[in-house]
């Protein structure tokens, strides 16, 4: 259990760096025998899932098609289907619990010996574990892009838009920054290296849940106001970024409401929210100001 906890903790450290969209992600299912031989992971039933992956997916490492639906376990995972349930309603849950995933993968790695610090594949295995967690986090935080009302780039339209956005910055962006700051201040005295501690005090956790749910709803309403603004074509890239920023904040607060059930994902969402608050919003507003100078 101690080794398991250390492995999980190590994977969280890797996770913060792996959350970037440019970071490589590891696909668990592959039929490439050359890749399997390089990494040293055995796939004794030849279904495209390594024996370690079979532990995570709870499939039979000696049977190519665990659920007997005519498709190999590896084919099902690659196509987004559950290899232990026959179709047609066997799609994988995109809201998979990242904490449970981390421990399942860690158990698989310990069983195979890949997460033994003495194993030559240890660092690579730890990275692959964190990449899998990061990939699931990105799936869970996927947001739908709002459809903008794009209008002509006339001088009148631009001035109207900028007057409207000046008001939106004062009534939407700034209050959201202040709300984020107030929320993060409530966590100042908590040891966030152990995110599950947030749920340790029932009274405090109840207030925490009330705050994150309120903020998620409020920011969603504010994003809808930004989305409804007619946008001159030349300002659509900057408007899209501002709107995406708000939608991400909304999604991160939604995930923070599951901190008790999924502390690893909650911790990642909290870190992402902090990066938006302390860096992202200022950068977006600066880019918007530069666009005003260049496009008026």
C-alpha positions in Angstrom: 0.0 0.0 0.0 2.9 2.4 0.8 4.4 1.8 -2.7 0.9 2.3 -4.2 0.5 5.6 -2.5 4.0 6.8 -3.5 3.3 5.8 -7.1 0.0 7.7 -7.1 1.6 10.7 -5.6 4.4 10.6 -8.2 1.8 10.4 -10.9 0.1 13.6 -9.6 3.4 15.4 -9.8 3.8 14.3 -13.4 0.1 15.2 -14.1 0.5 19.0 -13.6 3.0 19.1 -16.4 1.1 16.7 -18.6 -2.1 18.7 -18.7 -0.8 21.0 -21.5 -2.7 20.3 -24.8 0.7 19.9 -26.4 1.7 17.1 -24.1 1.9 13.6 -25.6 -0.8 11.1 -24.4 -0.4 7.4 -24.2 -2.9 5.2 -26.0 -3.4 2.1 -23.8 -4.6 -0.1 -26.6 -2.3 -0.9 -29.6 -1.8 -3.7 -31.9 1.7 -2.8 -32.7 3.9 -5.7 -31.6 7.0 -3.7 -32.1 5.9 -1.1 -29.6 5.1 -3.9 -27.1 8.5 -5.4 -27.5 10.2 -2.1 -27.0 8.3 -1.2 -23.9 8.6 -4.8 -22.6 4.9 -5.1 -21.8 3.4 -8.5 -22.6 0.2 -9.1 -24.5 -0.2 -12.8 -24.1 -3.7 -13.0 -25.8 -2.7 -10.7 -28.6 -5.8 -8.5 -28.3 -4.0 -5.2 -28.4 -4.1 -4.6 -24.6 -1.0 -5.3 -22.6 -1.4 -7.5 -19.6 -1.1 -4.4 -17.4 -3.8 -2.7 -19.4 -6.0 -5.8 -19.0 -5.8 -5.2 -15.2 -7.1 -1.6 -15.6 -9.9 -2.5 -18.0 -10.8 -5.6 -15.9 -10.6 -7.8 -19.0 -9.3 -11.4 -19.2 -5.6 -11.4 -20.3 -6.0 -14.9 -21.7 -9.1 -14.1 -23.9 -9.0 -11.9 -26.9 -12.6 -10.9 -26.8 -13.7 -10.7 -23.1 -17.3 -9.8 -23.7 -17.7 -12.1 -26.7 -19.2 -9.5 -29.0 -16.9 -10.3 -32.0 -14.4 -7.4 -31.4 -11.1 -7.7 -29.6 -10.6 -6.0 -26.3 -8.0 -3.6 -27.9 -10.3 -2.7 -30.8 -13.1 -1.8 -28.4 -11.0 0.4 -26.2 -9.6 2.2 -29.3 -13.1 2.9 -30.6 -14.4 4.1 -27.3 -16.4 0.9 -26.3 -16.3 -1.0 -23.0 -14.5 -4.3 -23.6 -16.4 -6.0 -20.8 -20.0 -5.1 -22.0 -21.7 -6.3 -25.2 -23.1 -3.6 -27.5 -24.8 -1.6 -28.6 -24.9 0.4 -25.4 -21.3 -0.2 -24.4 -19.7 3.2 -24.9 -17.1 4.1 -22.3 -18.0 6.7 -19.7 -16.2 9.9 -20.6 -16.5 11.1 -17.0 -14.3 8.3 -15.7 -13.1 9.0 -12.1 -9.4 10.0 -12.5 -8.5 9.0 -9.0 -10.0 5.5 -9.5 -8.1 5.3 -12.8 -4.8 6.3 -11.1 -5.2 3.5 -8.5 -6.3 1.0 -11.1 -3.3 1.7 -13.3 -1.0 1.8 -10.3 -2.2 -1.6 -9.2 -1.7 -2.9 -12.7 1.8 -1.5 -12.7 2.6 -3.0 -9.3 1.3 -6.4 -10.4 3.4 -6.4 -13.5 6.4 -4.9 -11.6 6.7 -1.9 -13.9 6.1 0.5 -11.0 8.8 -1.1 -8.9 11.4 1.7 -8.5 14.1 -0.8 -9.2 12.5 -1.7 -12.5 14.4 -0.1 -15.5 10.9 0.8 -17.0 9.9 2.6 -13.8 10.2 6.2 -15.0 8.6 5.4 -18.3 5.8 3.6 -16.6 5.2 6.5 -14.2 5.1 8.9 -17.2 2.6 6.7 -19.1 0.4 6.5 -16.0 0.3 10.3 -15.6 -0.2 10.7 -19.4 -3.3 8.4 -19.2 -4.6 10.5 -16.3 -4.0 13.7 -18.1 -5.8 12.4 -21.2 -8.8 11.5 -19.1 -8.8 14.9 -17.4 -8.8 16.6 -20.8 -11.7 14.5 -21.9 -13.6 15.3 -18.8 -12.9 19.1 -19.2 -13.8 19.2 -22.9 -16.2 22.2 -23.5 -18.5 22.9 -26.4 -17.5 25.9 -28.4 -20.2 28.6 -28.5 -21.5 29.7 -31.9 -20.9 33.4 -32.3 -23.1 36.0 -34.1 -20.5 37.3 -36.6 -21.3 40.7 -38.2 -19.6 42.9 -40.8 -16.4 44.8 -39.9 -17.8 48.3 -40.3 -16.5 51.1 -38.2 -19.9 51.5 -36.5 -20.1 47.8 -35.7 -16.6 47.8 -34.2 -17.4 50.9 -32.0 -20.6 49.4 -30.8 -18.9 46.1 -30.0 -16.1 47.8 -28.1 -18.5 49.8 -26.0 -20.4 46.7 -25.2 -17.2 44.8 -24.3 -16.0 47.6 -22.1 -19.2 47.2 -20.1 -18.8 43.4 -20.1 -15.2 43.7 -18.7 -16.6 45.7 -15.9 -19.7 43.7 -15.2 -18.5 40.2 -16.1 -14.7 39.7 -16.3 -13.7 41.8 -13.2 -16.4 40.4 -10.9 -15.4 36.9 -12.0 -11.8 37.6 -11.1 -12.9 39.0 -7.8 -15.1 35.9 -7.1 -12.2 33.6 -8.0 -9.9 35.5 -5.7 -12.4 35.3 -2.8 -12.9 31.6 -3.4 -9.2 30.8 -3.5 -8.7 32.8 -0.3 -11.0 30.4 1.5 -8.5 27.6 0.7 -5.4 29.6 1.8 -4.9 27.6 5.0 -5.5 24.2 3.5 -2.6 21.8 2.6 -3.5 21.5 -1.1 -0.8 18.9 -1.6 -3.4 16.6 -0.1 -6.6 17.6 -1.9 -8.8 15.2 0.0 -8.4 17.3 3.1 -10.9 19.7 1.7 -13.6 17.2 2.4 -12.3 16.4 5.9 -14.5 18.9 7.7 -18.2 18.2 6.9 -19.3 21.8 7.7 -16.6 23.4 5.8 -17.1 21.0 2.9 -20.8 21.9 2.7 -19.9 25.6 2.4 -17.2 24.7 -0.2 -19.8 22.8 -2.3 -22.2 25.7 -2.0 -19.5 28.1 -3.2 -18.3 26.1 -6.2 -21.9 25.3 -7.4 -22.9 28.9 -7.1 -19.8 30.0 -9.0 -20.3 27.5 -11.7 -23.8 28.7 -12.3 -22.9 32.3 -12.1 -20.0 32.1 -14.5 -22.2 30.0 -16.9 -24.7 32.9 -16.9 -22.0 35.4 -17.5 -20.6 33.4 -20.4 -24.0 33.3 -22.0 -24.1 37.1 -21.9 -20.7 37.3 -23.7 -21.8 34.7 -26.2 -24.9 36.7 -27.2 -22.9 39.8 -28.2 -22.7 40.4 -32.0 -19.0 40.2 -32.9 -17.3 42.0 -35.9 -15.4 39.4 -37.9 -12.0 40.7 -37.1 -12.6 40.5 -33.4 -13.9 36.9 -33.4 -10.6 35.2 -32.4 -10.2 37.4 -29.3 -13.9 37.1 -28.4 -13.7 33.3 -28.7 -10.7 33.2 -26.3 -12.5 35.3 -23.7 -15.6 33.1 -24.0 -13.5 29.9 -23.8 -11.8 31.2 -20.7 -15.2 31.7 -18.9 -16.5 28.3 -20.1 -13.3 26.6 -18.7 -13.7 28.3 -15.4 -17.3 27.1 -15.3 -16.2 23.6 -16.1 -13.5 23.6 -13.5 -15.9 24.7 -10.8 -18.3 21.8 -11.8 -15.4 19.4 -11.4 -14.4 21.0 -8.0 -17.9 19.9 -6.8 -16.7 16.3 -7.1 -13.5 16.8 -5.0 -14.7 14.3 -2.4 -15.3 11.6 -5.0 -12.4 12.3 -7.2 -9.6 14.2 -5.4 -7.0 13.8 -8.1 -9.2 15.3 -10.8 -10.4 18.0 -8.3 -6.8 18.9 -7.5 -6.0 19.2 -11.2 -9.0 21.4 -11.8 -8.0 23.6 -8.9 -4.5 24.0 -10.3 -6.0 24.9 -13.7 -8.3 27.4 -12.1 -5.4 29.0 -10.3 -3.4 29.3 -13.6 -6.4 31.0 -15.3 -6.9 33.4 -12.3 -3.2 34.4 -11.9 -2.0 34.3 -15.5 -4.7 33.5 -18.1 -7.1 36.3 -17.6 -4.5 39.0 -17.6 -3.0 37.6 -20.8 -6.3 37.4 -22.5 -7.2 41.0 -21.6 -3.8 42.2 -22.7 -4.2 40.5 -26.1 -7.6 42.1 -26.4 -6.2 45.5 -25.8 -3.5 44.9 -28.5 -6.2 43.8 -30.9 -8.1 47.0 -30.3 -5.0 49.0 -31.3 -4.4 47.0 -34.4 -8.0 46.6 -35.7 -9.7 50.0 -35.1 
